[in-house]
Amino acid sequence: MISSSTKVIALIGNPIKHSLSPTIQNYFISKYSKDAVYLIFEIKREDIREAFNGAKKLGISGLNVTMPYKEEVFRLIDNPDNVSSIIKSVNTVKFNQKEDISEGFNTDVGGFLISMDKKKFKWTGSQCLVIGAGGAARSTIYGMLQKKVKRIFVYNRTEKKITGIIKDLKSIGSERIKALSSIDDLNEEIKNMDLIVNCAPVGMDTGPKKDMLPVPEDWNLRGKFVFDMVYKPVETKFLKKAKKEGAMALNGIDLLINQAALSFKIWFGIFPRTDDIKEVVLRSM
């Protein structure tokens, strides 16, 4: 039962009608008997500032932020945490109503690392390829640098965005990042790649590139770890190729669940158990 004391938390982004976040967060809310509700609001880019300030004024307790607004919302935050201050991207907001300030966090980093560590990926000395340069890519690259990888190749249609990432992450070793003007530049190097992470919406079933691959068709992915952050469909064309060629393959559901658990802890002070939620998520798809 919703009452005047019910906490309201919401996801903002565009498009987000496909999002599984309400399923996850409302499951956690019910499991831990919290007087709260998790909603979604699809916001136009030109309305982000007004929507953010409106949420704060309306007494909304917190927000999740998804593509493509993580970097824009960071610029609206009063008090960002250390991680989001470095990568300049937030996916979790907590409104402190008593002090009338917004606090920003990035749980994508922790969600990514938890997902990879559960799969026993060997970070030290590894070579990685990241596709994309938005908020999710920033979080991924930050996590990789913290794990002491040897080299990170980054490809994005707009190379200028990669330059911005290198500049922002200078304090934690961004000299290990190499920007690619074309993904074909790695045709010879691909055999030495240990991990490939797709942080772009290529392959998403609600997008214009749902039947496309983020990498060249002729790349052999055998022996590599392939992480596709897309989770709808559960198995993208990229993951099908990876599995067929003998790669370790992981979709974005684990990351989504782990970052959601970290966000829940920020809002409610409890880190929820996640061992039963994946089945719930898959049933809802």
C-alpha positions in Angstrom: 0.0 0.0 0.0 1.4 3.4 -1.1 1.1 6.1 1.5 2.5 9.6 2.2 5.5 8.0 3.8 6.3 5.7 0.9 9.8 6.3 -0.6 9.8 6.9 -4.3 12.8 5.9 -6.3 12.9 6.1 -10.1 14.9 5.2 -13.2 15.5 7.9 -15.8 16.8 7.4 -19.3 15.7 7.1 -22.9 14.7 4.6 -24.1 13.9 2.6 -20.9 10.6 0.8 -21.6 12.6 -2.4 -21.9 14.4 -1.9 -18.6 14.5 -4.8 -16.0 15.5 -2.4 -13.2 11.9 -2.1 -11.8 11.6 -5.9 -11.6 14.9 -6.1 -9.7 14.4 -3.2 -7.3 10.8 -3.9 -6.5 11.7 -7.5 -5.8 14.4 -6.3 -3.4 11.9 -3.8 -1.8 9.4 -6.6 -1.2 12.0 -9.1 0.0 13.2 -6.7 2.7 9.8 -5.2 3.5 10.7 -1.6 2.6 8.0 1.0 2.3 9.0 2.1 -1.1 8.2 1.9 -4.8 10.5 1.9 -7.9 9.2 3.6 -11.0 10.5 4.5 -14.5 10.4 7.9 -16.2 11.5 8.2 -19.8 13.0 11.7 -20.2 13.9 13.7 -23.3 17.4 15.0 -23.4 16.3 18.6 -23.3 14.3 18.0 -20.2 17.0 16.3 -18.0 17.9 19.3 -15.9 14.3 20.2 -15.2 13.3 16.6 -14.5 16.3 16.2 -12.1 15.5 19.3 -10.2 11.8 18.4 -10.2 12.6 15.0 -8.6 14.6 16.7 -5.9 11.8 19.2 -5.2 9.1 16.6 -5.2 10.9 14.6 -2.4 11.8 11.6 -4.5 14.4 9.6 -2.5 16.7 8.5 -5.2 17.3 7.8 -8.9 19.0 5.4 -11.1 20.3 6.9 -14.3 20.8 4.9 -17.5 21.9 5.7 -21.1 22.4 8.2 -22.4 22.3 10.5 -19.4 24.9 9.3 -16.9 27.4 12.0 -17.8 24.8 14.8 -18.0 23.4 13.9 -14.6 26.9 13.9 -13.1 27.1 17.6 -13.9 24.0 18.2 -11.9 25.1 16.4 -8.7 26.0 18.5 -5.6 28.1 15.9 -3.9 29.6 13.1 -6.1 31.5 10.2 -4.5 35.2 9.6 -5.3 34.6 7.1 -8.2 32.0 9.2 -10.0 34.2 12.3 -9.5 37.0 10.6 -11.5 35.0 9.1 -14.3 32.4 11.9 -14.4 29.5 9.6 -14.7 26.8 8.6 -12.2 24.1 5.9 -12.3 22.8 6.2 -8.8 21.5 9.4 -7.0 20.4 9.8 -3.4 18.6 13.0 -2.5 19.4 14.2 1.0 16.2 16.1 1.8 17.4 17.4 5.2 20.4 19.2 3.7 18.8 19.8 0.3 21.6 18.2 -1.7 22.0 15.5 -4.2 24.6 12.7 -3.8 26.0 10.9 -6.8 27.4 7.4 -7.0 28.6 5.0 -9.7 27.7 1.3 -9.0 28.4 0.2 -12.6 32.1 -0.1 -11.7 31.4 -2.5 -8.8 28.7 -4.3 -10.7 31.1 -5.0 -13.6 34.0 -6.1 -11.3 31.8 -8.4 -9.2 30.4 -10.0 -12.4 33.9 -10.6 -13.8 35.4 -11.8 -10.5 32.6 -14.4 -10.1 33.7 -15.8 -13.4 37.4 -16.0 -12.2 38.7 -13.7 -14.9 42.5 -13.2 -14.6 43.0 -9.5 -14.8 46.7 -9.0 -14.2 48.6 -8.5 -17.4 45.5 -8.9 -19.6 44.8 -7.0 -22.8 41.3 -5.7 -23.2 39.1 -4.1 -25.9 36.2 -1.8 -24.9 33.6 -0.8 -27.6 31.8 2.4 -26.8 32.8 5.6 -24.9 29.7 6.5 -22.9 29.0 6.2 -19.2 29.1 2.4 -19.1 32.4 2.4 -21.0 33.9 4.9 -18.6 33.0 2.7 -15.6 34.3 -0.4 -17.3 37.7 1.2 -18.2 38.0 2.6 -14.6 37.5 -0.9 -13.2 40.0 -2.4 -15.6 42.6 0.2 -14.7 42.1 -0.6 -11.0 42.7 -4.3 -11.8 46.1 -3.6 -13.3 45.4 -4.8 -16.8 48.3 -4.4 -19.3 46.5 -2.6 -22.1 43.0 -1.3 -23.0 42.1 -0.6 -26.6 39.0 1.5 -27.0 36.9 2.0 -30.1 34.1 4.5 -30.5 32.6 6.2 -33.6 33.6 9.6 -32.0 37.2 9.3 -31.1 37.0 12.6 -29.3 35.1 10.9 -26.5 37.9 8.5 -25.9 40.3 11.4 -25.6 38.1 12.8 -22.9 38.2 9.4 -21.0 42.0 9.3 -21.2 42.2 12.8 -19.8 39.7 12.2 -17.0 41.4 8.9 -15.9 45.0 10.2 -16.0 45.4 9.9 -12.3 44.8 6.2 -12.3 47.0 5.2 -15.3 45.2 6.1 -18.5 48.5 5.9 -20.4 47.5 2.2 -20.7 44.5 3.2 -22.9 44.9 3.3 -26.7 42.2 5.0 -28.8 41.3 3.3 -32.1 40.2 5.3 -35.1 38.9 2.1 -36.6 38.2 -1.3 -35.1 39.9 -2.9 -38.0 43.2 -1.5 -36.5 43.0 -4.6 -34.3 42.8 -7.2 -37.0 46.3 -8.4 -36.3 46.2 -7.8 -32.5 42.9 -9.6 -31.9 44.7 -12.9 -31.3 46.4 -11.3 -28.2 43.1 -9.9 -26.8 41.9 -11.5 -23.5 38.7 -9.6 -22.9 36.2 -7.9 -25.2 33.5 -5.8 -23.7 30.7 -4.3 -25.7 29.4 -1.1 -24.0 27.5 0.1 -27.0 23.8 -0.5 -27.8 24.7 -2.6 -30.9 22.6 -5.8 -30.8 19.9 -4.4 -28.5 16.5 -5.7 -29.7 14.8 -2.4 -29.3 17.4 -0.4 -31.3 18.2 0.2 -34.9 21.4 -2.0 -34.8 19.8 -5.2 -33.4 21.1 -7.4 -36.1 24.6 -6.0 -36.2 27.9 -7.1 -34.6 30.1 -4.7 -32.6 33.2 -6.5 -34.0 34.2 -7.6 -37.6 32.5 -10.9 -38.7 35.8 -12.5 -39.5 37.3 -12.1 -36.0 38.0 -15.4 -34.3 36.9 -15.2 -30.7 38.1 -18.6 -29.5 39.7 -18.5 -26.0 38.6 -15.0 -25.3 36.2 -13.7 -22.7 33.3 -11.8 -24.3 31.1 -9.5 -22.2 28.1 -8.0 -23.9 26.4 -5.4 -21.7 23.2 -5.7 -23.8 20.7 -8.0 -22.1 17.8 -7.9 -24.4 17.9 -10.3 -26.2 19.5 -12.6 -23.6 21.8 -13.9 -26.3 22.8 -11.3 -28.9 24.3 -12.0 -32.2 27.7 -11.2 -30.7 27.3 -13.7 -27.9 26.1 -16.4 -30.3 29.2 -15.9 -32.4 31.4 -16.0 -29.2 29.8 -19.3 -28.0 30.0 -20.9 -31.4 33.7 -20.1 -31.6 34.6 -21.3 -28.1 34.8 -18.1 -26.1 33.6 -17.5 -22.6 30.4 -15.4 -23.0 28.5 -13.3 -20.5 25.5 -11.0 -21.1 24.6 -7.8 -19.2 22.1 -9.4 -16.7 24.7 -10.2 -14.1 26.1 -6.6 -14.2 22.5 -5.2 -14.0 21.8 -7.3 -10.9 25.1 -6.5 -9.2 24.9 -2.8 -9.8 21.3 -2.8 -8.7 22.2 -4.5 -5.4 24.9 -1.8 -4.8 22.4 0.9 -5.5 19.8 -0.7 -3.1 22.5 -0.5 -0.4 23.0 3.2 -1.0 19.3 3.9 -0.6 18.4 1.5 2.2 21.7 0.5 3.9 21.3 -3.2 3.1 23.2 -5.2 0.5 20.6 -7.6 -0.7 21.3 -11.3 -1.5 21.2 -11.8 -5.3 21.3 -15.6 -5.5 17.6 -15.9 -6.3 17.0 -12.8 -8.4 18.4 -14.0 -11.8 15.6 -16.5 -12.2 13.0 -13.8 -11.4 14.6 -11.5 -14.1 14.7 -14.2 -16.7 11.1 -15.1 -16.1 10.1 -11.5 -16.6 11.8 -11.2 -20.0 
